[in-house]
């Protein structure tokens, strides 16, 4: 593989292209300043304006959300796994039908494997622009977003209508639903009963891993973060490891799985027969199966990254 070919499989943080109209709450006050990024795979954006950096999916999707302070993402759910780690800033995640069943605050490097079948939202509670990276299960990311009914109703008051096809239409731009296409129906009270209301005490121990705990656990080998034998025991169709300079060898190895590398801190050198590149925090690199490669910190100081690999498990809420 040539350096140019590997670069085409690498999305640099500085090259990320945001979409400010990706979802139905794009005009809703309090949510109207967020930026959404689709890094690998089509993701779940409802807007045709969303740029997709790498269209080929490895069994999961990678996305990101960037938000200024006090900006929030509205309550929604997915049919497959949704995992976030904080790249920059301080974030509050909340969940439940009205967002009051539980909450947790995450700092840089913390990771959250959000339970499926639960409405969730998040907001930047830091003092600067923040960024969170997301892993969504499945090649089609579960077929879209399931919105809490009040989110759809609020959006209609501000000119946005979601079609039953999952496409967003902006009446402020003169757009209207095509003939024969109906609005996305609101969930009924009976359907809403299927969504969970777990407490903070029920969620945090099994679904949240803290950055500095993972640093300690990766002292001699990569820390298993998400998987059947991991800190967060789950089988959502992918597995996640956490790697530091003390837990990685730069010897070349070959894997039969898709491997996505997502640095959190420090600079990492990726070598393979035919080339070498440096990955920085916020970059995302998709290493193809069967390619011998080595990975090592490129400079002194703290260095950490998340590594995501596809598995044979079905994408979804599959318990370990």
C-alpha positions as CSV (number, residue, x, y, z in Angstrom):
1,X,0.0,0.0,0.0
2,X,1.4,3.4,-1.0
3,X,1.5,6.4,1.3
4,X,-1.2,8.0,-0.9
5,X,-3.5,5.0,-0.6
6,X,-3.1,5.0,3.2
7,X,-3.7,8.8,3.3
8,X,-7.0,8.2,1.5
9,X,-8.0,5.9,4.4
10,X,-7.0,8.6,6.9
11,X,-9.3,11.5,7.9
12,X,-7.3,14.3,9.5
13,X,-8.9,16.4,12.3
14,X,-8.1,19.6,10.4
15,X,-9.9,18.2,7.3
16,X,-13.2,17.3,8.9
17,X,-16.1,18.8,7.1
18,X,-19.0,19.7,9.4
19,X,-22.7,19.8,8.7
20,X,-24.8,22.2,10.7
21,X,-28.2,20.9,9.4
22,X,-27.7,17.2,10.0
23,X,-30.6,16.5,12.3
24,X,-34.1,17.6,13.0
25,X,-33.1,19.8,15.9
26,X,-30.8,22.0,13.8
27,X,-33.1,25.1,14.2
28,X,-34.2,24.4,17.8
29,X,-32.8,26.9,20.2
30,X,-30.1,25.4,22.4
31,X,-29.2,22.8,19.6
32,X,-28.8,25.1,16.6
33,X,-25.0,25.6,16.9
34,X,-23.9,22.0,16.8
35,X,-21.7,20.5,14.1
36,X,-21.9,16.9,13.0
37,X,-19.2,14.9,11.2
38,X,-19.5,11.6,9.3
39,X,-16.1,10.1,9.2
40,X,-16.5,6.5,8.1
41,X,-19.8,5.1,6.7
42,X,-23.0,6.9,5.9
43,X,-23.9,7.4,9.6
44,X,-27.4,8.6,10.5
45,X,-27.5,12.1,9.2
46,X,-30.9,13.2,7.9
47,X,-29.5,15.9,5.7
48,X,-28.3,15.6,2.0
49,X,-25.7,18.2,2.9
50,X,-23.8,15.8,5.2
51,X,-20.3,15.1,3.8
52,X,-19.1,11.5,4.1
53,X,-15.3,11.2,4.3
54,X,-14.9,7.5,3.9
55,X,-17.9,5.6,2.5
56,X,-16.7,2.1,3.0
57,X,-17.9,0.7,6.3
58,X,-15.9,-2.0,8.3
59,X,-19.0,-3.3,10.1
60,X,-19.5,0.0,12.1
61,X,-19.6,3.7,11.5
62,X,-17.5,6.5,12.9
63,X,-18.8,10.0,13.4
64,X,-18.3,13.0,15.6
65,X,-20.1,15.9,17.2
66,X,-18.6,19.4,17.8
67,X,-20.4,21.9,20.0
68,X,-19.8,25.2,21.6
69,X,-20.5,25.6,25.4
70,X,-24.1,25.1,26.5
71,X,-25.1,23.5,23.2
72,X,-26.9,20.2,23.4
73,X,-28.0,17.3,21.2
74,X,-31.6,16.4,21.6
75,X,-33.1,13.1,23.1
76,X,-32.9,10.2,20.6
77,X,-32.2,6.5,20.4
78,X,-30.7,4.0,18.0
79,X,-31.3,0.3,17.2
80,X,-27.6,-0.5,17.5
81,X,-24.8,0.4,19.8
82,X,-23.7,4.0,20.2
83,X,-20.3,4.6,21.9
84,X,-18.8,8.0,22.6
85,X,-15.4,9.1,23.8
86,X,-14.5,12.6,24.6
87,X,-11.8,14.1,22.5
88,X,-12.0,17.6,23.8
89,X,-13.9,19.4,26.5
90,X,-16.3,18.4,29.3
91,X,-19.7,16.8,28.5
92,X,-22.9,15.9,30.3
93,X,-24.8,12.9,29.0
94,X,-28.4,12.4,30.1
95,X,-31.1,9.8,29.3
96,X,-34.7,8.8,29.7
97,X,-38.0,9.8,28.0
98,X,-37.6,13.3,29.3
99,X,-33.8,13.2,29.9
100,X,-34.2,13.0,33.7
101,X,-33.7,9.3,34.4
102,X,-30.0,9.6,34.9
103,X,-26.8,11.5,33.9
104,X,-23.1,11.3,33.9
105,X,-20.3,13.8,33.3
106,X,-17.4,12.8,31.1
107,X,-13.9,14.3,30.8
108,X,-11.4,14.0,28.0
109,X,-10.6,10.4,27.1
110,X,-13.6,8.9,29.0
111,X,-15.7,6.5,27.0
112,X,-19.5,5.7,27.3
113,X,-21.2,2.6,25.7
114,X,-24.7,4.0,25.9
115,X,-27.4,1.3,26.5
116,X,-29.6,0.6,23.5
117,X,-33.3,1.1,23.8
118,X,-32.8,4.3,25.9
119,X,-33.4,7.9,24.8
120,X,-30.1,9.9,25.3
121,X,-28.8,13.4,24.8
122,X,-25.6,15.3,25.6
123,X,-24.3,18.8,26.0
124,X,-21.0,20.6,26.2
125,X,-20.7,21.9,29.7
126,X,-17.1,23.0,29.3
127,X,-15.8,26.5,28.6
128,X,-14.6,26.0,25.0
129,X,-15.6,24.3,21.8
130,X,-15.8,20.5,22.5
131,X,-15.6,17.4,20.4
132,X,-16.8,13.8,21.0
133,X,-16.1,10.9,18.7
134,X,-18.8,8.3,18.1
135,X,-18.9,4.6,17.1
136,X,-22.2,3.4,15.7
137,X,-22.9,-0.3,15.3
138,X,-23.7,-1.9,11.9
139,X,-23.0,-0.9,8.3
140,X,-26.2,1.1,8.1
141,X,-25.9,2.4,11.7
142,X,-29.2,0.8,12.7
143,X,-31.2,2.5,10.0
144,X,-31.4,6.0,11.4
145,X,-32.4,7.9,14.5
146,X,-35.5,7.4,16.7
147,X,-36.5,10.8,18.2
148,X,-38.4,11.4,21.4
149,X,-41.8,12.8,20.3
150,X,-41.2,16.3,21.8
151,X,-38.1,16.7,19.7
152,X,-40.0,16.3,16.5
153,X,-42.8,18.6,17.7
154,X,-40.3,21.3,18.8
155,X,-38.5,21.1,15.4
156,X,-41.8,21.7,13.6
157,X,-42.2,24.9,15.5
158,X,-38.9,26.0,14.0
159,X,-39.4,25.0,10.4
160,X,-38.0,21.5,10.1
161,X,-40.0,18.5,9.1
162,X,-38.8,14.9,9.1
163,X,-40.2,12.6,6.4
164,X,-41.2,9.0,7.0
165,X,-38.2,8.2,4.7
166,X,-35.8,9.7,7.2
167,X,-35.1,12.8,5.0
168,X,-35.2,16.3,6.5
169,X,-37.0,19.2,4.9
170,X,-36.5,22.8,5.8
171,X,-39.7,24.9,5.3
172,X,-37.6,28.1,6.0
173,X,-35.9,27.4,2.6
174,X,-39.2,26.8,0.9
175,X,-38.9,23.0,1.0
176,X,-41.9,20.7,1.5
177,X,-42.6,17.1,1.7
178,X,-42.8,15.4,-1.7
179,X,-46.3,14.4,-2.9
180,X,-47.2,11.1,-1.4
181,X,-44.6,11.2,1.4
182,X,-45.9,11.5,5.0
183,X,-44.2,13.1,8.0
184,X,-42.3,10.8,10.4
185,X,-45.0,9.5,12.8
186,X,-44.6,10.2,16.5
187,X,-44.0,7.2,18.7
188,X,-47.2,6.2,20.5
189,X,-47.5,5.9,24.2
190,X,-47.5,2.1,23.8
191,X,-44.3,2.2,21.8
192,X,-42.7,4.6,24.3
193,X,-43.1,1.9,27.0
194,X,-40.4,-0.2,25.3
195,X,-37.7,2.4,26.0
196,X,-35.8,2.0,29.3
197,X,-35.4,4.4,32.2
198,X,-32.3,3.2,33.9
199,X,-30.9,5.1,36.8
200,X,-27.4,6.6,37.0
201,X,-26.4,3.8,39.5
202,X,-27.6,1.2,37.0
203,X,-25.7,2.7,34.0
204,X,-22.3,4.1,35.2
205,X,-20.7,0.9,36.6
206,X,-21.3,-1.2,33.4
207,X,-21.3,1.4,30.6
208,X,-18.7,4.1,31.5
209,X,-14.9,3.7,31.6
210,X,-12.7,6.5,32.8
211,X,-9.5,7.6,30.9
212,X,-7.1,7.4,33.8
213,X,-8.4,4.0,34.9
214,X,-7.7,2.8,31.3
215,X,-4.2,4.3,31.4
216,X,-3.5,2.2,34.5
217,X,-5.0,-1.0,33.0
218,X,-2.9,-0.6,29.9
219,X,0.4,-0.6,31.7
220,X,1.7,-3.8,30.1
221,X,-0.9,-4.7,27.4
222,X,-3.7,-2.9,25.6
223,X,-6.8,-2.5,27.9
224,X,-9.8,-4.3,26.7
225,X,-12.6,-1.6,26.8
226,X,-15.6,-3.1,25.0
227,X,-15.9,-6.8,24.3
228,X,-17.0,-10.1,25.9
229,X,-13.9,-10.1,28.1
230,X,-13.6,-6.3,28.5
231,X,-14.1,-3.6,31.2
232,X,-17.5,-2.9,29.6
233,X,-18.8,-6.3,28.7
234,X,-20.8,-6.1,25.5
235,X,-20.8,-7.6,22.0
236,X,-22.2,-4.9,19.7
237,X,-20.5,-6.0,16.5
238,X,-17.2,-4.4,17.3
239,X,-14.6,-4.4,20.0
240,X,-12.6,-1.5,21.5
241,X,-9.1,-1.5,23.0
242,X,-7.2,1.3,24.7
243,X,-3.5,1.6,23.9
244,X,-0.7,3.6,25.5
245,X,3.1,3.7,24.9
246,X,3.7,1.1,27.6
247,X,1.3,-1.4,26.1
248,X,2.2,-1.5,22.4
249,X,5.1,-3.0,20.4
250,X,6.2,-1.4,17.2
251,X,6.8,-4.9,15.7
252,X,4.7,-5.4,12.6
253,X,1.6,-7.6,13.0
254,X,-1.1,-8.7,10.6
255,X,-4.8,-8.9,11.5
256,X,-7.7,-10.4,9.7
257,X,-10.1,-7.7,10.9
258,X,-10.8,-4.1,9.9
259,X,-8.9,-1.8,12.4
260,X,-9.7,1.8,13.0
261,X,-7.1,3.9,15.0
262,X,-8.3,7.0,16.9
263,X,-5.6,8.8,18.8
264,X,-6.7,10.6,22.0
265,X,-3.4,12.1,23.1
266,X,0.1,12.3,21.7
267,X,1.4,11.5,18.2
268,X,1.6,8.0,16.8
269,X,3.7,6.6,14.0
270,X,2.0,4.0,11.8
271,X,4.4,1.9,9.7
272,X,3.6,-0.6,7.0
273,X,5.5,-2.1,4.0
274,X,5.7,0.7,1.6
275,X,5.2,3.7,3.9
276,X,4.8,5.5,7.2
277,X,2.6,8.2,8.6
278,X,1.9,10.1,11.8
279,X,-1.5,10.1,13.4
280,X,-2.5,13.0,15.7
281,X,-5.4,13.4,18.2
282,X,-8.7,13.7,16.3
283,X,-7.4,11.8,13.3
284,X,-9.1,8.6,12.2
285,X,-7.3,5.9,10.2
286,X,-8.9,2.8,8.7
287,X,-6.2,0.0,8.4
288,X,-7.4,-2.7,6.0
289,X,-7.4,-6.4,7.0
290,X,-4.3,-8.4,6.0
291,X,-1.9,-5.4,6.0
292,X,1.2,-5.9,8.2
293,X,1.7,-2.8,10.2
294,X,3.4,-1.4,13.4
295,X,2.3,1.3,15.7
296,X,4.4,3.3,18.2
297,X,4.4,6.8,19.8
298,X,6.2,9.3,17.5
299,X,7.4,11.6,20.3
300,X,8.1,11.5,24.0
301,X,5.3,12.3,26.5
302,X,1.8,11.0,27.0
303,X,0.4,9.0,24.2
304,X,-2.9,7.1,24.0
305,X,-5.4,5.9,21.4
306,X,-8.6,3.8,21.0
307,X,-8.5,0.9,18.5
308,X,-11.7,-0.4,17.1
309,X,-12.1,-3.8,15.3
310,X,-15.1,-5.4,13.7
311,X,-16.3,-8.8,15.1
312,X,-18.6,-11.5,13.9
313,X,-21.3,-10.6,16.5
314,X,-24.5,-9.0,15.1
315,X,-24.7,-5.3,15.4
316,X,-27.1,-4.5,18.2
317,X,-27.8,-4.8,21.9
318,X,-26.1,-8.2,22.2
319,X,-25.2,-8.8,25.8
320,X,-21.9,-10.6,26.5
